[in-house]
């Protein structure tokens, strides 16, 4: 008997973006490693890659994530 049961259907209104199939799905049809979500609406899920791209850009430019001051190099 498996320790964890695979959740086949999602809750109504849960939307996901599948990274493998590059499409929006209602309920988790694909494994968690292959999807973003859940999102509250289909439209939100459709923009999942745009949202991820914007967040990555914000994090890359966030000074709190850069320990080395600009213009100096870390010593090994």
HUMO-V504284 format. One record per helix or strand of 3 or more residues. SS is the DSSP state (H for helix, E for strand). FROM is the first residue (numbers start at 1). TO is the last residue. If there is no record, write none. Layout:
<<SS	FROM	TO> <SS	FROM	TO>>
This chain:
<<E	15	18> <E	23	26> <H	32	34> <E	35	39> <H	42	46> <H	48	60> <H	63	65>>
